[in-house]
């Protein structure tokens, strides 16, 4: 029989403590009741104690020889278990944002199309002076209901400086983009004059003396198309204009259609070519030709002469006069044009010729090109 040393006893106690720690918790039992007798004290062992003791006896019987044989080494067959606690992954719930679009109310202001006349220019053929001709063309402007004559006039003038203006191939425009009439009012103390407040871009003119004159003629003729208006005065920043354009023209006084008339072609068109109440095509304007003679031609779409007739202006040979032609509508078709000219007494050539496309009696839409 083997005799245990003090070292062996110490190892057995450590083993017992390990085994006790490894023992599973006993299942719960009903609460025990201890009865104490005066003459005799009897202790009742708890089930946990009985269970632990029995387990200890068995383990000691198996473990002691192993401890002795292994001389302090770790018991054979003891596994080392590493427990890894997985981290908790939390996924935030998706958030759905609902955006409510408020109802939008669009208010449309009623508009009306108002008839007006826009004055563009054309370079004449076979001109000995080279001055441009003023050409009157019917158009419309869209304004709020209830607009008055001055509202229509201002909108028409501002069409000339509108960057979206579409000028037909046959014509030109000398009013630079950005030139604008800010306010138009009737002059105090008179019923035939207007005061037009222009923006500062007006002061620069059109670049060159002839271009400045042409720009002014376009503005003057457009502004004086009302039957009762004969003259206008241009102001800027509520002050008279004493320096205008490339040559510093003085515009402090009122101007009218005759002020710069000599800077125009000797034949030009003052009214749009339109049918009258009888259906005839009316062509009228101003001229200053030799002996006041004038000729009007009707051309087909290919430029062939369909009709030509002679007319006489109210004045000529150095004085400006007015001419009028009333043409038979049978000479016209889609794409026809009217040609105005006079014949030189020296060589009989057609001179100062201007050609105006006939738009079928319909207004020109200069902001869409039709």
NORMOSUL-V378593 format. One record per backbone hydrogen bond with DSSP energy under -0.5 kcal/mol. NH is the residue of the N-H (numbers start at 1). CO is the residue of the C=O. If there is no record, write none. Layout:
# NORMOSUL-V378593
nh=NH co=CO
nh=NH co=CO
This chain:
# NORMOSUL-V378593
nh=4 co=2
nh=9 co=5
nh=10 co=6
nh=11 co=7
nh=12 co=8
nh=13 co=9
nh=14 co=10
nh=15 co=11
nh=16 co=12
nh=17 co=13
nh=18 co=14
nh=19 co=15
nh=20 co=16
nh=21 co=17
nh=22 co=18
nh=23 co=19
nh=34 co=32
nh=35 co=33
nh=36 co=34
nh=37 co=35
nh=37 co=40
nh=42 co=40
nh=43 co=41
nh=45 co=43
nh=50 co=46
nh=51 co=47
nh=52 co=48
nh=53 co=49
nh=54 co=50
nh=55 co=51
nh=56 co=52
nh=57 co=53
nh=58 co=54
nh=59 co=55
nh=60 co=56
nh=61 co=57
nh=62 co=58
nh=63 co=59
nh=64 co=60
nh=66 co=62
nh=67 co=63
nh=68 co=64
nh=69 co=65
nh=70 co=66
nh=71 co=67
nh=72 co=67
nh=73 co=70
nh=78 co=75
nh=79 co=77
nh=81 co=79
nh=82 co=80
nh=83 co=81
nh=84 co=82
nh=85 co=83
nh=86 co=84
nh=89 co=87
nh=90 co=88
nh=91 co=89
nh=92 co=90
nh=96 co=94
nh=97 co=95
nh=98 co=96
nh=99 co=97
nh=100 co=98
nh=101 co=99
nh=102 co=100
nh=105 co=103
nh=106 co=104
nh=107 co=105
nh=108 co=106
nh=109 co=107
nh=110 co=108
nh=112 co=143
nh=114 co=112
nh=114 co=141
nh=116 co=139
nh=118 co=137
nh=120 co=118
nh=120 co=135
nh=121 co=172
nh=122 co=133
nh=124 co=122
nh=124 co=131
nh=125 co=353
nh=133 co=122
nh=135 co=120
nh=136 co=269
nh=137 co=118
nh=139 co=116
nh=140 co=364
nh=141 co=114
nh=143 co=112
nh=143 co=141
nh=145 co=110
nh=147 co=144
nh=152 co=148
nh=153 co=149
nh=154 co=150
nh=155 co=151
nh=156 co=152
nh=157 co=153
nh=158 co=154
nh=159 co=155
nh=159 co=156
nh=160 co=156
nh=160 co=157
nh=161 co=157
nh=162 co=159
nh=165 co=162
nh=166 co=366
nh=167 co=165
nh=168 co=166
nh=171 co=168
nh=172 co=121
nh=176 co=174
nh=178 co=161
nh=179 co=176
nh=182 co=180
nh=182 co=197
nh=183 co=197
nh=185 co=195
nh=187 co=193
nh=190 co=187
nh=194 co=231
nh=195 co=185
nh=196 co=194
nh=196 co=233
nh=197 co=183
nh=197 co=195
nh=198 co=196
nh=198 co=235
nh=199 co=180
nh=202 co=199
nh=203 co=200
nh=204 co=201
nh=205 co=202
nh=212 co=208
nh=213 co=209
nh=214 co=210
nh=215 co=211
nh=216 co=212
nh=217 co=213
nh=218 co=214
nh=219 co=215
nh=220 co=216
nh=221 co=217
nh=222 co=218
nh=223 co=219
nh=224 co=220
nh=225 co=222
nh=229 co=226
nh=230 co=192
nh=230 co=228
nh=231 co=192
nh=232 co=255
nh=233 co=194
nh=235 co=196
nh=236 co=239
nh=237 co=198
nh=239 co=236
nh=241 co=234
nh=242 co=240
nh=244 co=249
nh=245 co=203
nh=248 co=245
nh=249 co=244
nh=251 co=241
nh=251 co=249
nh=255 co=232
nh=257 co=230
nh=259 co=256
nh=260 co=256
nh=261 co=258
nh=263 co=260
nh=264 co=261
nh=265 co=132
nh=268 co=286
nh=269 co=134
nh=270 co=268
nh=270 co=284
nh=271 co=284
nh=274 co=272
nh=274 co=282
nh=276 co=280
nh=279 co=276
nh=281 co=327
nh=282 co=274
nh=282 co=280
nh=283 co=325
nh=285 co=323
nh=286 co=268
nh=287 co=321
nh=288 co=266
nh=292 co=289
nh=293 co=290
nh=294 co=311
nh=295 co=341
nh=296 co=309
nh=297 co=339
nh=298 co=307
nh=299 co=297
nh=299 co=337
nh=300 co=304
nh=303 co=300
nh=306 co=298
nh=306 co=304
nh=307 co=298
nh=309 co=296
nh=311 co=294
nh=313 co=292
nh=314 co=322
nh=317 co=289
nh=321 co=287
nh=323 co=285
nh=325 co=283
nh=327 co=281
nh=327 co=325
nh=331 co=328
nh=332 co=329
nh=336 co=333
nh=337 co=299
nh=338 co=356
nh=339 co=297
nh=340 co=354
nh=341 co=295
nh=342 co=351
nh=344 co=349
nh=348 co=344
nh=351 co=342
nh=352 co=126
nh=353 co=125
nh=354 co=340
nh=356 co=338
nh=357 co=355
nh=358 co=336
nh=359 co=357
nh=362 co=359
nh=364 co=138
nh=366 co=364
nh=368 co=365
nh=369 co=365
nh=370 co=365
